[in-house]
Amino acid sequence: MRSSPGARNSITDVAGVLVGHCQAVDAEVTLGTGAATGCTVVRVPGGATASVDVRGGGPGTRETDLLDPANTVRQLNAVLLTGGSAYGLAAADGVMRWSEEHGEGIPMDPADASRVVPIVPGAVIFDLPVGDWAIRPDADFGYRAAEAASTEFTRGSAGAGVGARAGALKGGIGSASVVLADGPGAGVTVGAVIVANPVGSVVDPRTGLPWGAGTDGPDFFGLRPGTPEEIAALVALPVKSMVLNTTIGVVATDAALDPAGCRRMAATAHDGLARAIRPVHSPLDGDTLFALSTGAREVAPTALPAAFPADLLLLDQLCTAAAVVVERAIVDAVLSATSIAGIPAYYDLFPR
């Protein structure tokens, strides 16, 4: 697949996709005291076709059944990614309130445009032990994150990534994008935003390099192998002790896809998780990836036998790209993260 990163190397390179954060972070945070949590909203004004793929043994989700391609509703208005475990799903109420106030949702009354039902699926990570267990995102968090959504957003220890831990290291939120250079999808953009909070490792203990740097190589990310002393410090870190974990995110494209195509893209995007996290999809994770299509770019169908969908070759490119941007976004999350509550960040161990 020939491609290059988008202008921002971000999911917001997909026209019509916006991202906003809201977080609470105290200056002094420990594992048990202070505020250290947040949420992130991926907003698509006007709606987008979407689906989802949920894996791992401990998911915390909202409205995912609705996104089954066999079901009736074919679009969403926003996706909530949040800390706070199951409590954090309350933040979706605030995203719905913001959306209703701005006329975003399924119109239900031809005579009254204000009567809409916003579709806001969501997924959570388990970050409750980082900071005070009782401080977690609520509806006001979701409202403020939806209000803040724009093409520019902070990566690393921000939004839903504030309390994230990636194995023994500080996790966070990261993003990446590619623009396809050739084939039926030439000019199409695919992007991802990922909250990395796995129980599994994100760094190869033999080299000190992120597992996710394996496809593109360390030079792509400006990385070097660790010294023996740095690697020894990594290996000596205590194993992550949280019972629940989870990596969640959204993959988006401007190519027009139906819900079945979005489902396939979401499923293949999980390959990016497998490249960057070891192990992944464990009984202690609830890994969930949403996939959406804004449909801003129409791609001419390819002549194929009648037994195949006309967008098959395009979908093949999009699925390949989805795995790539998820893998890169996880590396971005880990490299962008900064230490919170004494959890070391990658560059604390492996200085630039």
N, C-alpha and C positions, 0 to 999 in steps of 0.2 A: 504494500500500500504506500504510494507516494503521497506525502502530505507535509504540511508545515504548521507550526502553532499559529493560532489566531492572534489578532493584534494585542489582546490583553492576556492571551493564554489562559482564558477563563470561560466558564459556562456562559457568561454574558456576551461572548462573541457571537452566540446564537441570537440573532435579531429577535427582540420581543421577550427575552428572558431577563429578569431583574432579581437581585439577591439583596436581602437586608438582614441585619443582626439586631438582637437586643441581648444584653448580658448584664449580670451583676457580679462585680469582682471587687472584693475588699483589698486594701493594701496588705493586710496581714491575713494570710489564709493558711490553714493547716488541714490535715486529714481529719476533719471533725469540727472545725470552727471557721467562721467567716463565710462570706458569699463567694461562690465560684461556680456559676452555671449560666446557661443562656440558651437562646434558640435562634434559628436561622429560617427565613422564609424565602422560598423561590416562588416568585410571582410572575404570572404570564397574563398581562392585560389582554382581555378579549378571549382568553381561554386557549387550551391546547389539548390535542388528542393525547391520551396517555394510557400506560399500563404499569404493572409492578411485578417484581419477582422477589419473594420472601424466602430466605433460607436461614439455616442455623436453628438451634433448638429453643431459643428464648426471645422471640420477637415481641416488640411492643408497638402496635400499629393502630391506625384509624383509617376507615374507609378504603381498605385495600380490596375487599370483596367487590366493591363497586367497580373497580378497575379491571375486573376479569373481562376479556374481550367478548364473552358470551352474554354479558349483561347490557342493560339498556343505555346508561349514561356513557357518553363517549368522550367527554372532555372534563378537565379540571381547571380551576382558577389559580390555585396556589398549592404548594407542598410545604408542610411544616417538618423541619428537622430540629429535634430538641433534646436537651438534657432533661434530667429529672425523672428518668424512668417513666413508669405509667402515669405518675402524677403530671409529668410535663405535657401529656396530651391535652391538658386543659388550655394550653396556649393556642390551640386551634380555634377555640371559641373567639379569641381576640382577632385572629386572622379573618374569621367569618364576619365578625362585626365590621372590621375595616372594609372588607369586600362589599358587604351589603350597603354600607354608607356611600360607596363609590360605584354602585350599580353593577358590580362584577358578580356574575352567577347565572344560573339557568333562569331565563324569564318565565314566570309562571302566570302572568296576567297581562294579556294584550292591551288592556285598558289602563294599566298602571305599571310603568317601567321600573318603579322602585321595588316591586315585588319580585325578588330574585332569591334563589337558593344557591349560595356559593358552594362549590365542591372543593374541599380542602383536606385531602388525605395527609397523613403524617406518620412519622416513625420516631422512636426514641432511642437514646443511649442510656446506659446505666452509669451515672456519674455521682450518685448520691454520697458516697464516702469522701469525695473531694469537697472540702468546705463543710458547712453545716447541713446535715441530712434534711432539715426542715425547710431549707431555702431552695426552691425549684421554680422553674418558669410557670407562670399562670397566664390568664387571658390578656392581661396588660402587656406582658412580654410579647405575645403574639401580635397584638395590635401595633406596638411600636416597631417590631421587626418588619411588618408589612408596610408601615408608613415609611420606613427607612430604605426600602428596596430601591436599588439603582444599578447602574452598570458597573460601579466601583464598590468593592467591599473588602474588608480586612480578612487576611488569611492567618492561619495558625491558631493561637489561643484566643479565639473570638467566637461570638455567637454560640452555636451548639458545640463548638470545639473547646470552650473554656475549661470544662472539667474532664475532657477526654484524656485517656491514657492509652498509649499504643504499646502493649506489652509492658516492659519495665520503663519505658520512656514516656515523656509528655506527648500526647497525641494532639489533634487539632482538626481544623477544617482546611481543606486545600482544593484547588481547582486547576483545570487544564482544558485546552481545546486544540482541535486540529481542523484545518481546511483541506479537503481532498483535492488532489492535484490532477487526477485523471480518471478515466473510466466513466461509467454512467453518472456517478456522483460528483464529477468535477465541479468545484466551486461550493459544494455543500459543506457546512460547518457542523461539527459534533463537539459537544463540551460536557464536562462533568464537574460537580461539586460534591465532595466526600467528607464526611465526619469520621475520622479514624480513631476508633476506641476499642481495638480488638484485644482479646486475651492473648492472641498469638503474637509472635515477634515480627517486627518490621525491619530488623537489621540482621544481616548475616554475621554471626559471631566469629566467623573465621577471618573476615576482611574488615568489618566495621562499616560496610557499605549497605544502604537500604536494599532489601530484596527487590524492590520495585525499580532499582536502577539497572537491573540485569538486562532488560530488553534494549534500552537506549544506550547503556554504558554510562559510567560515572562522569565522563567528560561532558555529557549532555546537561548534567545538573551542576557542573563545576565542583565535583567531589573528588576526594583522594582516599585511598585505603588508609585505615587506621594504623597507628604504630602499635607495637606489642603492648606498650603500657596502656594506651587508650582502649585497646580491645580487652585487656585484662580488667580494666575498670568497668567496662560494659558487662562482661560476664559475671562480675561480682555483684551486680545490682540484684536486689531481691525480686523474686518472681512476683508478677502482678497477683494480688490476692483477692480481687473483687470476684464475687460469685457470678455476676452477670456483666456483660460487656457490650459488644455490638458495633458494627460499622454500617453506616447508612449514607444514602446520597441520592442524587438525581443526575441522570444523563439526558441530554437534550440535543435535538437536531432541528435545523430549519427545513429539512426535506419533508415533504408530505408523506405521512405514514398513517395507516389505519391502526386500530387498537391491537390487532394481531401482530402487526409489524413492530409496534412499540413493545409488546410483550417479548418478542424474540430479541429485540435490542437490549431489554432489561436483563434477560437471561444470560446473554453473551457477555454483558458488562461485568458479570460476576467473575469472569475469567481474569479480569484486571485485579480483583481482590485476591484471587488465588496466586497471582504472580507476586504480589506485594506483601502478603501476610501469610505467616506459616505458624501453626495451622490456621485455617479459615473455616467458616461454617460449622463451628463446633457446637456441642450441646450448650456451651456457655455463652454463645453469641446469638444475636437475632438479626443477622445481616439482611438488609432490605435495600433494594435499589429500585427507584422509580425511573421510568423512561417517558419522555414526552416529545411530541412533534408540534412545532408551531405552524408548520405548513406554509411558511413564508416563501419557500422556493419549490416550484413545481419542476419535477424531473421527468423528461420524456420517457415513456415506457419502452422497454426493450422487447424486440420480437423473440418470443420463446414459444415452445409447444404449449398448447392450450391447457395442459395439466399443471402448468406452473404459473404462479402469480406474475404479472407484468413487471413488478418492481423487485423481482428476486435478486438480480445482480446488484441493484442499488442497496438492497437490504443487507446483502453479504458484505459490502463495503462498510456500511454503517455499523454492523455488528463488530467487525474487526476494529474499527476506529473507537467504538465504545469501550472495548477492553483496554485499548491503549490509553485513552484519556482517564479512565478510572485508575489505572496503575500509576500514571504520572501524578494524578491528583492526590493519591495517598502519599507519595514521596513529598509532594509540595506541602501537605499538611504536617508531616513530620519535620521537614526542614524549616518550616515557618514558625513552628511552635516555640513558645518561650516557657520557662519553668514557672509553675504555680504549685503552691503547697509543698515545696521541696521535691517535686517530681522533676528529675533532670531532663532537659531538652537535648536533642541530638547534638547541637553545636556546643553544649556544655562539655560533652565528652570528646567530641571531635572538632576542635576549633577550626575555623576557616583558614 
